Amino acid sequence: MIRNIVIAGYKKTVTYLAGTLILFFFMTSVSVADYTYINISNPFLRKVPIAIPVFKNLSENSVDARISRQAADMLSDALEFTGYFKMLDRGAFLIKPEGPAIKMPEINFQNWTAVGSELLITGGYSMHGNQLEIELRLFDTFKEKLLVGKRYKGIKKGQRKMIHRFCSEVIFKLTGERGLFNSKIAFVSTGTGNKEIYACEFDGYHPEQMTRTKHITLSPAWSSDNKWIAYTSFLNGKPDLFIRNLRQKRGAIVARKGINATPAWVPGQFALAATLSFSGDQEIYLLTGSGKIIKRLTNSRGIDVSPSFSPDGKQMAFVSQRGGTPQIYIKHLETGQVTRLTFEGRYNTQPSWSPAGDKIAYSAMGNGHINIMVIGTDGQGLMQITHDAGNNESPTWSPDASMIAFSSTREGLSRIYVMTAYGTDQRRLLTLPGEQSNPQWSSIIANN
């Protein structure tokens, strides 16, 4: 239910969400920045200094004081994850930590510019029983201008969701993109002694096991609405394709003779491509979401595997040996035209098409190592973004195309790592028992 109300002289929209979270807008400026604060296409991105003081208790009575620092730390960690920001040390702030001003005109912006802050986020919270209300504001300290202001209300355990919603608003204001905060990463882990599929939130938080086949399970792939996942499993003694609804106990199995593997969903459609070998050669077929063959997409003497679609679904990158060695090709699905994309190196695999549409990341073997490469869809601008630190494989783009997750053996066991789209800020996503590999980033998950 959505209602229009008036707050402090401004007509605003109040959205009442199903469940525990209520969100409404207040004191916000225009929805798009007057100019882009962060140029996400710049490979030499300068990190923007930002200050995030502890949150102010707005309750009349004493409440859980831990929220003040926990919520501010959660906000700092989420924004720092993006690689866009330099978080300023709270110990250097020229304010009283127990009672920071959180709104204009009480804020003395000179206190913030003096410590090098270009952006400032202030927060206030109050508790009423189990209900938590948070006010959050983003300021440009030099212009002394409010950029974004939001208030969120819900149960206390919904704090993380509230914080990440505001992070999405911040990134949208500064870059024009919604960010990655409401997305997940599926991956393969051997923690149970078998290769099973797990999923975690964008920053590695709350990993959970998704399959319990007790057999080899590989190649997770999210549908674009995140309601379905497809994967390959040896549950029946050979590689079959499983298509599963994540909320309902239904799905399909593609168990044709031979190999049924490497699924990839068509953006915006209940259809997917996969590698099947029932005809003898490994070729890529287009399937319905229920596993029925629509048509054959490749037809060559060499093996064709690992499809990845452009964001509009009109083109498909894939790996083929038709030229003698594994290389990446692009097929224009409307015309049927196939062009070779990669020429440098003799072993290029695992293409992943950027959600921005202009680049493809892939794995390349050379000099005894496997590394992640990025190339323009026109074949220009080839760039190596990992450099001989173990084997680096299975690149997958964040939904805003700002980051890439991948698996690496740089610390011995295979783990999942993340980095910016230009290879900076490489760090491990999470550590679990066993080994982790084969990550696949979801699109933005719609709010419940």
N, C-alpha and C positions, 0 to 999 in steps of 0.2 A: 504494500500500500504506500502511495506517495502523496504527500500533502505539501501545499505551499503555505508558509507562515512568514511572519515578519519578526526579525531579530534585530534589535538596535537600529531600526529604521531601514533595514535592508530586507527585501523580499527574497527568501531562500527556499530551497527544496529540501524537505525532510524525507528520507527514505527509511521505512520501517522494514527491516530485513527479517526473513524467517529465521527462527532459532534465537540465539542469544545476543546477537550483535546489532546495535542500532547506530547508524551513522548519519550525521547531518553536517552541512557546510556552514561556515560562518566566516565573516571578515576575509573572504578570499578575493584576490585580484582577478584579472582576466585569466582564462584557462590556458593560454599559451604564452610563454615568456615573450617579453618585448624583443629580446634577442637571445641567442643560444649561449647559455653560460658554459656549457660543456660541449665541445665538438667531438662527438663519438667517432667520427671518421678520421680523426687525427692520430696517426701512429705514435706521435711524440707528445701525447696528451700530458699537460701539466696538471698535477693533482691540485684540486681547489682546497685551500685551508678552511676548515669548518670547525666551529665550536659547538659542543653539545653539553651544556651543564646538566647537573642532576635535576630531576623534576621537582617541582614545588608542590608541597602538600596544600591543597585548597580546601580540605575538610575543616569544619569547625572543631571537631574532636580529634583526638590522637588516633592515627591509623597505622597500618604496617609500614614502617619507615623504610623497609628494604625495597619497596616498590620504587622509591625515588631514584635509587642507583640502578636497580635491575632494569627498569624500563629504559633509562638513558643509555645503559651499556648495550642493551639489545638493539636499540636504534643505531648506536655507533657501529656495532659489529656488522649490521645488515648493510649500512651505507658503505662502510670500509670494504666490504666484500666485493663491491662493484669495481674497485680500482680507480674510481673517479676522485676520491677525496683524501686529503691529509688531515687526520684527526688531531686536533690540538690538545695538549696536556692540560687536564683540568687544574693541576697544581699551579699553573701559570696564570689562571684567570684572575682578573682584578675585581672580583665580586665576592660577596659572602656566600659560601656554598650552601648554607642552610636556607637561604631565602632569596634566590635570584629573581629579578624582575622578569616577567614572561610575556608582557605585551606593551605596546606603545600606549601612552608616552613615557611610561616609567623606565624603559630601557635606556641606559646611557651607552649609545653606540660607540663612543670614543673609547670606552673600556674594552671593547671587542676589537676595533681596528688597531688599538695599541699593541695587542698581542698577536697581530697578524691574521685575524679572522676575517675572511671575506663573506662567509655565510654563517648564520647563527640559527640553531634550532632550540627553541624553548619549549618546555613541557610542564604541565600542571596536572595533578590527579586528585581525585576524591573517591572515597569509599562509602557506600551506604549498604550495610549488610554484606552480601556477596557481590553487589554490583559495583563495578569499577567504571569511572568516567575519566577520560583523558583528553586534555586540550593540547594541541601541538601547533606550533607556528614556525615557519621558515622565513628568515629575514635576509635581505641584502644589507650588510652592515655599512658599506660605503654610501649607498643611496639612502640608508635609513628607511627602507621600504619593506613592507610585508609582501611576501611572494605567495605564500600558501598558508591558510589557517583551517584547521579541521578539529572537530570534536567527535569522539567515539564513546559509546556506552555499551557495556556488556558485562558478562560475568567475569570474574577475576581471571579464570584460566584462559579467557579469550584475549589476554593481553598481547600475546605474540602476533595474533592476527591483526589486532588494531595497529600495532607498531608497523607491521609490514604494509598495511594499507596506506599508511602515511608515507612510508618510504616510496611506494609506487607513485604517489602524488608528487613527491619531491623530484624524483627522476623525470617524471613527465614534464614538470615545470622547467627543469634545467636542460633537458635533452630533446623533448618532444616524443619520447618513447616511454612506454609503461613499465619497462624494466623486467625483472625476472623473479620478483619476490613471491609471486603466487604460482610457482612452477615446481616440478619434481624431476628427479633423475632416477631412472631405472638402471640397474646394473646386474651383473652376474657375480655371485660370491660363492666361495667353497667352504664357508664357515661351518656348515653341517656335515662336511665330508663329501658332499655332492655339489655339483654346479646348479645352483638355484637362482631365481630372479628375486631381487630385492628392489626397494625404492626408498628414497629419502627426499627431504625437502631440498630446495636449491642450494643450501649451505651445508648439507650433510646432516642436518638435524633429523632426529626421529627415523632412523633406518628401520624398515620392517620387511619381513620375508613375504613375498607374494606367491611363490609356488612351493609346493612340497611334493615334487615328483619322485625324489630319491634316485633320480637319473640325471644324465647330462642335459642341461637346459641352457639355451643360448639365444642371442640376438633379440632382446626385447625391443618392441616398437610400439609407441603410443599412437592411437588414432588422434586426429587433430582436435576432436572434442574431448579427448582424455577419458572417454567412457569405455574404451576397449584397449586391450593390449594383445599383440601377437608375438609369438616366440617359437623357436624350434626346440623340440624335446625328443630325447631318445627313450621315452617312456615305453614305447612299444618295440624297442630293439633296433630302431632305425630312425633317421631324422625325419620327423613329421612336423607339420605346421599346426600350432594350436592358436585359435582365435577366441579370446575370452572377454566377456563383459565383466567389468570390475565391480559392479554393484549387484548384479543378478547372476544367479547360477545357470548361466546359459552360454553357449558359444558353439564353435565348430572345430573340426579337426580335418586337415588336408593330409591324407595318408596314401597318396598315390605311390606307385612303384618307384623305388629309387629315392632321390633326395628331394625334400620339401623344406626349403630354408630361406634365410635372409629376407624376412618380410619388411615392407615399407609401405605405409599408408599413403594414399593419394590425398593431398590437402583438401579439406572441405567435403570429402566424399566418403561414403561407407564402402570403400573399395581399397584394395591393396595389391601391390606387386610382390612376387616372390620367385625364387629360383626353384624350378621343378626339373626333374630329369627322367620322367616316365617315358619320354620319346627316345632316350638314349643319351643325348647331349644335355648339358646343363644350360637351360634357357630361362628367360624371365617371362612370366605370364602375369596378366592382370586378372585379379579375382574379385568376386563380390565379397562383402563382409561375412557372408555365410560360407565362403570357401569354394564357390562355383567358378569355373574358368569362364572369363569373358572373352579374352583373346590372348594370343601370343604376341609379346612385345619385341622379342629379339629372335633372330634366325641366322646363325652363322656357324661356321665349323668350330671356332674356338669357344671355350667356356664363357658364358655370360652370367654374371652374378652381381649381388650387392646393389640393388636399385636405390636411388635417392631422388626425390622429386623437387622441382622448382616450386616456390611458394604458390604460384598460380596453377600448378598441376599440368602445365602444357609441355614441360620438358622433363626428361629423366636422365640423370647421370648413372652410369653403371660401369662395372669392370668387365673387360673382355680380353681374351687371348687371341683374338682374330688376327692381330698383327705379329704374333709370335711370343710376346711377353705380356704379362698383365698390365694393362693401361686403362685409363679412364676415358670414357666416351660420353657424348651427350646425344640423346635422341629427341628430335622434335616430334611429339606424338601426333600432331595434326598432319604434318607432311610426310612423316616417316624418315626424314633425312637424319643420318647419323654422322657426327663429326668427332674426330679424335681430339681430346683436350690436352692430355699430357704427352710430352715427348722426351723430357729429361728424366733419366733413370730407367732402369729395366724392370722395376717391380713397384707399381703404384696401385694401391687398393683402398677399400673402405671409404668411398666418397660420401661427403655429408654436405648437402646444399644449404647455404646460409638462408635464414628466414628473410634477410634483406634482399635476397635474390641475385646479388652481384658476385658472390664468391663461392668456391667449393673448397672445403678442407678435406685432406686425405692422408693416408699413411704411405710412406715411401721407404723402401729399403735401399741402403747404400753404405759403403764403408763398414760393413759388419753391424750396422745399427738400423733400427726403424725409427723414423722421425715424422713429425706432423708438418705438412706443407699446406699452404693456402694459395689458391690461384684464382684469377678472375674467370668468369664464365666465358670470356672471350679469349682465354688462353694467355692473357697478359698479366704482369705483376706477380710472377711466381715468388713466393716468400717461404723460407724455412723458419718455423717458429719454435721448434725444440731442437736441441743441439747435442746429440750423442751422449745424453745422460740416460743410459739404459735403453730399452726399447719403448717407444711411445706410439700408441695405436688407438684406433677406434675414436676419432674425433667426433664430437657432437656439439652443435651450436645451442646457446641459450635462446629463448624465444625472442629476445630483442636483438640478437646477433652481436651482442657486446662481449660475450665470453665463449670459451670452448672448454668442454670437459673431455678428458681422455684418460686412458690407462697407461701406466708407466712402471717399469721395473727399476727405476733409478735408485731406489732404496733397498733393492733386493727382491722382495715379493711384489707382485703386481698390485698396485693400488690405483684409486681414482684420484685424478688431479684436476685442477681448474686453472685457467689463465685468461687474460684478456684476449681479444681477437687478434692482437698483434704480438702475442707471445710473452707479454710482461706479467709480473705478479704471479708466477707459477707457484702453486702450493697444493699440498695434499688436501683433499676434501674431507675424508674421514678415514678412520682405522677400525677395521673389524677383524675377527678371527678369520684365518684362511687368506685367500687372495680375492681381489676384486678386479673386474675387467668389464669390457663391453658396455660402457655407459650409453644411455640414450636420454636426452633432455626432452621433457614434455613441452607443449605449448602452455600458455597461461591458462590456469585452471579457474573456471568461472566460480564466483562466490556463491555459496549456498544461501 
